[in-house]
Amino acid sequence: MHLRLKDRPDLTVGELYEIMMELSQKYPDREFFFDGDEQAICSRPKKAR
């Protein structure tokens, strides 16, 4: 888990997008997603294609 939204309720959708883009550049071997149950931005290793 990279960021729990309940810890940062003031973030805009644009700011969330920027955070996810920064994380994807920093960790190119991971895919990022929003976990609705945890209300958090999470990641997992990318699957080999």
C-alpha positions as MATLAB code, in Angstrom:
seq = 'MHLRLKDRPDLTVGELYEIMMELSQKYPDREFFFDGDEQAICSRPKKAR';
ca = [
       0.000    0.000    0.000;
       1.402    3.365   -1.010;
      -1.197    5.887    0.116;
      -4.322    5.578    2.237;
      -6.890    8.142    1.163;
      -8.484    8.455    4.582;
      -5.098    9.846    5.719;
      -5.279   12.518    2.954;
      -8.984   13.355    2.388;
      -8.125   16.729    0.834;
      -6.483   15.260   -2.308;
      -8.106   16.028   -5.640;
      -8.506   13.512   -8.457;
      -5.761   15.362  -10.351;
      -3.379   15.072   -7.412;
      -4.145   11.344   -7.091;
      -3.393   10.907  -10.792;
      -0.059   12.739  -10.400;
       0.888   10.545   -7.421;
       0.079    7.396   -9.390;
       2.140    8.619  -12.373;
       5.102    9.428  -10.110;
       4.884    5.991   -8.511;
       4.693    4.271  -11.907;
       7.854    6.094  -13.025;
       9.645    5.298   -9.771;
       8.596    1.617   -9.846;
       8.280    0.614  -13.530;
       8.050   -3.095  -12.648;
       4.781   -2.604  -10.733;
       1.201   -1.836  -11.760;
      -0.794    0.571   -9.628;
      -4.477    0.476   -8.804;
      -7.044    1.909   -6.430;
      -8.260   -0.582   -3.822;
     -11.783    0.495   -2.934;
     -12.028   -1.720    0.145;
      -8.862   -0.267    1.643;
      -9.455    3.207    0.146;
      -5.806    3.204   -0.911;
      -3.430    3.305   -3.844;
      -1.756   -0.093   -4.024;
       0.552   -1.947   -6.395;
       1.515   -5.440   -7.457;
       4.276   -6.829   -9.665;
       3.507   -6.616  -13.380;
       2.810   -9.943  -15.044;
       5.219  -11.069  -17.738;
       3.622  -10.948  -21.180;
];
